[in-house]
């Protein structure tokens, strides 16, 4: 499984934290609490689904809502 920081469906918590400007321990905390699902990739590292993590950040107000270019309907 390749990781390229942008455009990847799955990322390690550290990679995701760097891309989204949040703290990695915060991401690990969400995983531990069960708020954010994760799995082991083929290489054995824990990875999270980027879209699911982005949605969590949107509900917390840390990311803007999806716009029309992201597939959301226009208001």
Secondary structure, 3 states (H helix, E strand, C coil): CCCCCCCCCEECHHHHHHHHCCCHHHHHHHHHHCCCCEEECCCCCEEEEHHHHHHHHHHCCCCCCCCHHHCCCCC
